[in-house]
Amino acid sequence: MRQFSENLPSKGQIYDYWKHRLSRLYFHVEPRKPRCWACGFNYGSRYDIKRPDVGWDEILRHWDRIPLQRCHIIPRSLSGRDNLSNLFLLCRECHDLMPNTNIPEVFFRWGRTQNWESREDAKLRDAMRAFRVDADSLRHLDQVINSSEFRSWMSGKFGLHRPQSNYAPISSRLTPATLVGLAVHYHREFAAHLGDGGAHPASKQ
C-alpha cells in the first residue's frame, strides 16, 4: 500500500488541480486554511497561512504538510486511476466513511453533507446515552463540565486516546466517553458529599 501512496501526486498538486473546480461542485475550501474537503475538519491554526505575502508555491507546500489523506473518488478496486481528477483530500475519518462506488456523483453528494462538528456532537450524544444522561440533567452536566472545580478535579484522572483504527482525524484526543464519564462520576460524588455535609471533591486532592 505504501508503494502505491508514494506514486500518487502530492497533496499540493491535487489542490492545485482542484482549486477552481471545488466551488463548481459546491465545496468551499480556502487556499490559506487547509481543511478536510468534505467535513471541514481542521488541525487548529498550525497549518494556516498567516503571512499575506506568501506566494503560490508556498501555499502548495502548506497543503503538502497538512496530514490529510489522498483519497480515490473511484476506488482502485473499481478501476479508479491515480490521476489528479480522481483524487480528493480528506481527513482519515472521512476516508474511512466515504462511499466506494464508480459513480463520482455519489461521492460528491456524500462529501457535501459531511460536517465534523455534527459528527462530534453525535459521538457526545452516544456517550451521554451510555452514561444515561437524560434531557433533564443535561444542562446541569454542561455546567459541571465547564466549571473550574471540575477541571481541577479531573486533572490526572484521564489520558489522551490514540485511535486504534487509524482513521480518526487526529492522532490522539480526549474522547467524549472520557469527558462525560468523569463529569457524571464527579457530579454523583459531589452530590453525595453535599448531601452528607462533606467537603467538595476537588478539595480532597
Phi, psi and omega in degrees: 000321180296323179301318179295316183300322181293337181270355180284154171302155180290163178296324176298319178295321180295316179295319181300323179292319189268352192306323179262350182270335184299315183296329178293335177263009177069036170252133181253112180227125179270132183298329183269358179228079183303130182217165169298131184290341180265291188274346180082010179301137177233166183253040186076201183265005187295334180258000178290149179262111188263333182284131182285344185261014182288134179279172184297323179299321179290324176300316179294327177293325175297320178295326177294329186277332184293138185281049169275165180250147177273115189242140179278127176295309168258118186294157178302327181296342177246030176072023175292143184262169181266022182274167186302322183290349180248013182239140182227152181257115184231156170290168184297323182292316177298321179301321181286329186266345187298153178288144175253102183208160177265016176251102184304325183298329176296316178299311183294321179296318176298313184300323182292342182265354187280144179208116186292331178293318176296323179295318178293323177299320179295322178293322178294318178297323178295319178295322179294322176296320181298324180261012175056046175273113182269176184298326182293326183264357185297315183297319179294320180297322178297321177296321178298311184300325183270002181276146178293330179296316179295317180300322178291318181296321185282349180302127180085001183251009180215162174228159175279138184263131174265117184303129181284334183278348179062026178244349181297154185292340177235160187284326178210152187200162168275112186287151177304323180295325177295310183297311181293317180300315179293321180296318178295315179298315179299314182299317181294317180293318180297315181296321180295318181292322177296319180296329180271000184074020183272189183275159174297135183307324182296338181279354183271355185293000000 
